[in-house]
Every structure is written in structure tokens, then in C-alpha cells.
Amino acid sequence: MPMNRRALLASAAALAGSVALPRLSAAATPLRVGYIPIIPMTQLYVLLGEGWAKEAGLDLTLTSFQSGPAMIQALASATLDVAYVGIGPVMIARSKGVAVKVVAANVVDQVALIGRGPFASVTTSAASPAEGFAAFRAAQGRPAKIASLPAGSVPDTVLRYWAQEVAKIPASDIQIVGMGDEQVQQALLSGAVDGASILEPTLTLVQTRLPDARIVAKAGSLFPQQPGAILAVTEAAIKRDPAAVATLVKLHIHATAFANANPDRTAVIVTEAIGKGLIEPAVMRAALTSGATNFIDDPRRIVESTKRMQAFQQSLGQITDPVDIDALFDHSFYDAAKAG
């Protein structure tokens, strides 16, 4: 590791370990937070696990969801204030009139395509992905069954983009099946599907438990600079308590630095939050440092790729009324936190 990189991480670690947390008020400020229990939501686990939210005067009530589309229904019904969710569902929600803003980013290039069994073997040895899919169909007499999260989610969108625009896989050679995150993992482990377009920790967990599991397409190759999980807040919550939103974004930024600089401690926190009794801390640490885990916080880094993603979702008919992507993002809280 170059010295400048080491110095940067040391600086980030020092920053994350000395967070200045002003109290919002004598009484805790409540925020209803929806999240999907996956690694790209690590900033949330860190700010809770390190006690920063409570110390800063935030009372976060958490609700876990298995997919982004399900969480968007909760946002639309005004039962959530905050969503740690994928950018895809947020775009769809905004296009349907849900007043929500993206105030920070979580990760980029978070989705990879993993295969198991004969599918993994034939596709990783083929001259091209298209030839691999064709060879699998010829040998098995059926298309490869690939699991992902439901239509409109980031994993589903980037899989379809890769299959159509990058790998040029005929529709007859691939069957995409949408399901919840836990179901994707179970389907892979049981052999109910041949592969999955999915995120960590499923990617690492499956490879540790199935000797024949392999990455078929790496994170970043499905949809270059793919926007992924983000921190979104309803406009009602922003209007009602901007100070609470500002505090949450500040903590999110500190949590990003902490996660990048402290993989050991972060693995303990994330294991406690989403993998207790199911995933060993060593496996979680490997997932946190894999090529599919790239923590960021600056929302501007994903604006242009979000525009490309929306254009593709329009071509799929998932978004019939495109949204103004620039208006979807609110950079003011991030800018204020960085300036302060």
C-alpha cells in the first residue's frame, strides 16, 4: 500500500474516532428509518453501533425490508421518514409522485453476477458471456435461471443492462427471477437458481459455502460506475426537522470514513446488525473488503450514472414518467456537513 494511501486511511480513522456530535435538543428527535439488511447500508449500522445517533440526539426507529420496492410503498404511505435503499426504487417512487430526496450516497459498483454449478463452470470458461449462456442452454435444455431483487431494484436493472447492452445475451438464454435478498441467498445455496445478480454479503457467503460458486461478471462490469444504495429522506421530514436530517447526513459521512478505515471493527458491527448467528465475522470482513464493496458518501458522484440508469429503466418500461434527476438530489446537507 503506498504511503499516501496509508496516511489517508490513518487520517480517516482519526476523524471517525473523534466525531463531534452536537446535541439536537434535550429530547431525542425521532426519525422512522427503513433499510434493507445488506452491506451497502453499512453507514447506518456504524452510526448506530458506535452510539453516534443516540449521542447526537437522534431516536431512530428501524424497519427492515427485503426489497426496495416494498420500502417505497412505505415511503408513499408516509410511514417512513428516511430510507437506506437503492437509487432505482427511489427514481420509480419519485416518478409516481412520492416526495423524496437523495441526500447522500452509500456505495458505487455494488452488484456482481455470481454463478454456481454447471452454469459457473461453462460461463467462466467460455470465450464470451454470450457463448457461455448459449452453451449452458444447449447442455441443460433450458435457459440459465438468474435470481435478483424485484424489477426496478438496482441489482435487477444492472443485470438487465449487462445482458442486453454489454454481454448481448439473447432473451431465450436467460430467465431472470425476482425475489427478496434472503430468498436470493437461499435459492443460490439450495441450487434453485443457477446464478444471481446480487450484493454483499451474499457474494462472499455463497463462495465460502459452495466450492463451485464463482463470480461470472465482476462488480463494475455490469453497469460501469453503477449507482447503488443511497440515503433518501422525505421532503416532509426535511421540512419538519431539517436539523435532524443535517445531523444524520453528518453522521453518515463520518460512518463512511470509519468503515473504509476500520474493516475489523466494522465487520463486528455489521455482523451484529445483519449477520448475527448466520455469518462469521471473518466472512463479513472479507465481504466488506471485496471488490463489490466501495463505500462513498458524496451524492454528486452518482448523478450522471443515475441519469443513465433512468434512461435504461425507461427503455424497460419501468419508468413511464421520467424524473428530473438533478431535482431528485439535494446536495445542501452534504455540502453543509463537509463545510462544517
Phi, psi and omega per residue, in radians:
M1 nan 2.211 -3.134
P2 -1.058 2.654 -3.108
M3 -1.047 -0.676 -3.110
N4 -1.140 -0.565 3.095
R5 -1.205 -0.719 3.113
R6 -1.101 -0.721 -3.138
A7 -1.120 -0.672 3.135
L8 -1.114 -0.792 -3.133
L9 -1.147 -0.678 3.116
A10 -1.091 -0.730 3.112
S11 -1.101 -0.738 3.133
A12 -1.122 -0.691 -3.141
A13 -1.120 -0.733 3.111
A14 -1.105 -0.710 3.126
L15 -1.096 -0.816 -3.082
A16 -1.176 -0.484 -3.104
G17 -1.496 -0.085 -3.101
S18 -2.305 0.960 -3.081
V19 -1.308 2.230 3.062
A20 -1.517 2.067 -3.010
L21 -2.108 1.624 3.096
P22 -1.190 2.456 3.088
R23 -1.297 2.388 3.105
L24 -1.260 -0.789 -3.132
S25 -2.882 3.052 3.119
A26 -1.116 -0.658 3.112
A27 -1.670 2.523 -3.136
A28 -1.162 2.474 3.131
T29 -1.628 2.099 -3.080
P30 -1.419 2.449 2.989
L31 -2.420 2.279 3.122
R32 -1.602 2.053 -2.973
V33 -2.026 2.172 3.006
G34 -1.750 2.544 -3.141
Y35 -2.694 2.772 3.012
I36 -1.818 2.269 -3.031
P37 -1.333 1.267 3.125
I38 -2.357 2.875 -3.074
I39 -1.045 -0.638 -3.137
P40 -1.041 -0.144 3.063
M41 -1.724 0.376 -3.038
T42 -0.986 -0.632 -3.137
Q43 -0.980 -0.673 3.115
L44 -1.107 -0.776 -3.120
Y45 -1.128 -0.653 -3.132
V46 -1.177 -0.839 -3.070
L47 -1.193 -0.403 3.023
L48 -1.468 -0.823 -3.068
G49 -1.121 -0.557 3.103
E50 -1.506 -0.030 3.096
G51 1.371 0.193 -3.078
W52 -1.161 -0.719 -3.090
A53 -1.067 -0.827 -3.135
K54 -1.105 -0.756 -3.134
E55 -1.096 -0.588 -3.117
A56 -1.447 -0.070 3.105
G57 1.595 0.388 3.082
L58 -1.801 2.286 3.071
D59 -1.888 1.661 -3.051
L60 -1.631 2.080 3.054
T61 -1.731 2.028 -3.007
L62 -1.719 2.471 2.991
T63 -2.272 2.199 -3.118
S64 -1.575 2.437 3.100
F65 -2.207 2.660 3.131
Q66 -1.555 -0.231 3.120
S67 -2.723 2.770 3.126
G68 -1.114 -0.805 -3.139
P69 -0.965 -0.652 3.112
A70 -1.162 -0.645 3.116
M71 -1.195 -0.609 3.132
I72 -1.101 -0.607 3.068
Q73 -1.056 -0.663 3.100
A74 -1.194 -0.679 3.070
L75 -1.095 -0.734 -3.117
A76 -1.135 -0.540 -3.132
S77 -1.563 0.122 3.072
A78 1.119 0.534 3.087
T79 -1.753 0.020 3.061
L80 -2.293 2.631 3.027
D81 -1.827 -0.570 -3.010
V82 -2.311 2.514 3.096
A83 -2.336 2.134 2.902
Y84 -1.650 1.755 -2.897
V85 -2.645 3.016 3.109
G86 -1.357 2.664 -3.130
I87 -1.135 -0.550 -3.119
G88 -1.023 -0.963 3.104
P89 -1.036 -0.577 3.134
V90 -1.173 -0.689 3.083
M91 -1.086 -0.773 3.129
I92 -1.107 -0.729 3.120
A93 -1.074 -0.790 -3.140
R94 -1.087 -0.660 -3.139
S95 -1.179 -0.364 3.130
K96 -1.716 0.172 3.037
G97 1.681 0.083 3.106
V98 -1.331 2.131 -3.075
A99 -1.420 1.659 -3.088
V100 -2.455 2.592 -3.119
K101 -2.212 2.477 2.999
V102 -1.524 2.127 -3.074
V103 -1.963 -0.221 3.086
A104 -2.816 2.746 3.056
A105 -1.769 2.784 3.103
N106 -1.937 -0.865 -3.051
V107 -2.603 2.900 2.897
V108 -2.257 2.737 3.081
D109 0.864 1.031 -3.025
Q110 -1.737 -0.160 -3.024
V111 -1.957 2.336 3.035
A112 -2.253 2.830 3.093
L113 -1.792 2.075 3.135
I114 -1.935 2.496 3.110
G115 -2.178 2.865 3.098
R116 -2.442 2.816 3.036
G117 1.020 -2.559 -3.109
P118 -1.000 -0.581 3.141
F119 -1.113 -0.801 3.131
A120 -1.103 -0.729 -3.106
S121 -1.111 -0.831 -3.044
V122 -1.299 -0.631 -3.096
T123 -1.313 -0.607 -3.131
T124 -1.351 -0.272 3.119
S125 -1.797 -0.133 -3.112
A126 -1.333 2.787 3.141
A127 -1.184 -0.488 3.117
S128 -2.635 2.769 3.096
P129 -0.993 -0.719 -3.129
A130 -1.067 -0.726 3.114
E131 -1.168 -0.619 3.105
G132 -1.133 -0.774 3.115
F133 -1.119 -0.708 -3.141
A134 -1.142 -0.715 3.131
A135 -1.144 -0.659 3.104
F136 -1.107 -0.784 3.136
R137 -1.085 -0.715 -3.135
A138 -1.124 -0.679 -3.095
A139 -1.359 -0.637 -3.036
Q140 -1.716 -0.262 -3.122
G141 1.296 0.364 3.139
R142 -2.783 2.802 3.077
P143 -1.268 2.763 3.067
A144 -1.192 2.306 3.132
K145 -1.650 1.973 -3.063
I146 -1.990 2.113 3.117
A147 -1.490 2.645 3.011
S148 -2.752 -3.134 3.034
L149 -1.308 2.955 -3.035
P150 -1.027 2.793 3.121
A151 -0.925 2.359 -3.101
G152 1.739 -0.336 3.090
S153 -1.309 2.836 3.123
V154 -1.111 -0.823 3.134
P155 -1.028 -0.688 3.119
D156 -1.172 -0.775 -3.091
T157 -1.118 -0.806 -3.092
V158 -1.232 -0.526 3.052
L159 -1.111 -0.805 3.141
R160 -1.150 -0.650 3.106
Y161 -1.095 -0.824 -3.125
W162 -1.094 -0.798 -3.101
A163 -1.102 -0.687 -3.066
Q164 -1.527 -0.799 -2.960
E165 -1.696 -0.483 -3.053
V166 -1.828 -1.044 -3.064
A167 -1.462 -0.309 3.125
K168 0.983 0.892 -3.133
I169 -1.544 2.173 3.115
P170 -1.039 2.506 -3.127
A171 -1.010 -0.484 -3.128
S172 -1.254 -0.227 -3.082
D173 -1.769 -0.014 -3.109
I174 -2.470 2.381 3.055
Q175 -2.104 2.010 -3.109
I176 -1.690 2.241 -3.082
V177 -2.105 2.103 3.139
G178 -1.571 2.429 3.124
M179 -2.838 3.067 3.107
G180 -1.262 2.877 -3.068
D181 -1.051 -0.820 3.141
E182 -1.104 -0.641 3.136
Q183 -1.175 -0.610 3.086
V184 -1.056 -0.822 -3.135
Q185 -1.075 -0.799 3.138
Q186 -1.098 -0.709 -3.124
A187 -1.133 -0.682 3.096
L188 -1.132 -0.853 -3.076
L189 -1.149 -0.573 -3.106
S190 -1.493 -0.230 -3.102
G191 1.492 0.229 3.129
A192 -1.244 -0.375 3.072
V193 -2.284 2.838 -3.123
D194 -1.586 -0.375 -3.118
G195 -2.943 3.138 -3.137
A196 -2.730 2.499 2.956
S197 -1.674 1.820 -2.932
I198 -2.677 3.101 -3.022
L199 -1.979 -3.135 2.991
E200 -1.351 2.617 0.148
P201 -1.573 0.070 -3.110
T202 -1.025 -0.710 -3.112
L203 -0.996 -0.854 -3.123
T204 -1.281 -0.729 -3.108
L205 -1.044 -0.800 -3.120
V206 -1.119 -0.688 3.141
Q207 -1.181 -0.509 3.110
T208 -1.331 -0.448 -3.078
R209 -1.745 -0.356 -3.138
L210 -2.105 1.878 -3.119
P211 -1.032 -0.432 -3.097
D212 -1.647 0.093 3.134
A213 -1.428 2.404 -3.127
R214 -2.537 2.689 3.043
I215 -1.345 2.105 -3.123
V216 -1.528 -0.691 3.081
A217 -2.426 2.131 -3.043
K218 -1.224 2.729 3.025
A219 -1.014 2.341 -3.111
G220 1.759 -0.406 3.132
S221 -1.595 -0.352 -3.131
L222 -1.237 -0.809 -3.129
F223 -2.618 1.644 -3.019
P224 -0.897 2.307 -3.089
Q225 1.015 0.639 -3.102
Q226 -1.004 2.250 3.015
P227 -1.253 2.526 -3.089
G228 -2.223 -2.215 -3.127
A229 -1.217 2.555 -3.116
I230 -2.451 2.970 3.004
L231 -1.833 2.006 -3.130
A232 -2.056 2.574 -3.128
V233 -2.341 2.456 3.113
T234 -1.221 2.613 3.100
E235 -1.125 -0.509 3.099
A236 -1.125 -0.733 3.130
A237 -1.184 -0.673 3.106
I238 -1.083 -0.747 3.139
K239 -1.205 -0.694 -3.071
R240 -1.245 -0.744 -3.052
D241 -2.581 1.276 -3.137
P242 -1.062 -0.510 -3.134
A243 -1.155 -0.656 3.115
A244 -1.169 -0.715 3.115
V245 -1.128 -0.737 3.121
A246 -1.059 -0.720 3.123
T247 -1.149 -0.749 3.129
L248 -1.067 -0.755 3.135
V249 -1.131 -0.704 3.107
K250 -1.068 -0.768 3.119
L251 -1.137 -0.647 3.120
H252 -1.056 -0.737 3.130
I253 -1.124 -0.777 3.108
H254 -1.106 -0.647 -3.138
A255 -1.171 -0.589 3.083
T256 -1.095 -0.829 3.112
A257 -1.079 -0.715 -3.137
F258 -1.097 -0.833 -3.092
A259 -1.104 -0.689 3.132
N260 -1.217 -0.538 -3.054
A261 -1.664 -0.344 -3.021
N262 -2.273 1.198 -3.088
P263 -1.108 -0.579 -3.126
D264 -1.148 -0.912 3.138
R265 -1.138 -0.697 3.134
T266 -1.093 -0.665 3.110
A267 -1.068 -0.683 3.099
V268 -1.111 -0.792 -3.120
I269 -1.110 -0.818 -3.087
V270 -1.197 -0.655 3.085
T271 -1.060 -0.750 3.119
E272 -1.114 -0.636 -3.052
A273 -1.359 -0.745 -3.005
I274 -2.292 -0.129 -3.049
G275 -2.225 0.183 -3.071
K276 -1.033 2.150 3.128
G277 1.419 -0.122 -3.095
L278 -2.066 -0.591 -3.076
I279 -2.246 2.269 3.116
E280 -1.243 2.519 3.138
P281 -0.946 -0.613 3.141
A282 -1.148 -0.664 3.097
V283 -1.184 -0.708 3.122
M284 -1.112 -0.694 3.123
R285 -1.123 -0.708 3.103
A286 -1.088 -0.683 3.120
A287 -1.167 -0.640 -3.122
L288 -1.233 -0.357 -3.111
T289 -1.987 0.284 -3.135
S290 -1.418 3.030 3.130
G291 -1.222 -0.171 3.129
A292 -1.736 0.166 3.115
T293 -2.133 1.795 -3.087
N294 -2.317 1.507 -3.057
F295 -1.261 2.335 3.029
I296 -2.425 3.081 3.048
D297 -2.450 -0.353 -3.091
D298 -1.262 2.001 -3.115
P299 -1.135 -0.411 -3.124
R300 -1.140 -0.401 -3.106
R301 -1.173 -0.330 -3.069
I302 -2.019 0.128 -3.097
V303 -1.112 -0.889 -3.075
E304 -1.169 -0.709 3.121
S305 -1.217 -0.472 3.051
T306 -1.174 -0.659 3.090
K307 -1.100 -0.713 3.105
R308 -1.151 -0.666 3.128
M309 -1.149 -0.725 3.126
Q310 -1.091 -0.712 3.130
A311 -1.049 -0.683 3.126
F312 -1.232 -0.704 3.116
Q313 -1.112 -0.565 3.045
Q314 -1.107 -0.710 3.139
S315 -1.141 -0.434 3.101
L316 -1.505 -0.158 -3.098
G317 1.432 0.171 3.140
Q318 -1.374 -0.461 3.070
I319 -2.155 1.956 3.136
T320 -1.628 -0.443 3.112
D321 -2.101 1.632 -3.087
P322 -1.057 2.571 -3.132
V323 -1.760 2.793 3.031
D324 -1.353 1.808 -3.058
I325 -1.072 -0.681 3.131
D326 -1.070 -0.617 3.121
A327 -1.354 -0.380 3.106
L328 -1.167 -0.544 -3.112
F329 -1.626 2.436 3.000
D330 -2.111 1.818 -3.085
H331 -1.509 -0.094 -2.974
S332 -1.123 -0.688 -3.120
F333 -1.206 -0.706 3.120
Y334 -1.123 -0.815 -3.115
D335 -1.068 -0.733 -3.141
A336 -1.144 -0.700 -3.137
A337 -1.144 -0.727 3.123
K338 -1.199 -0.620 3.131
A339 -1.228 -0.537 -3.081
G340 -1.461 nan nan
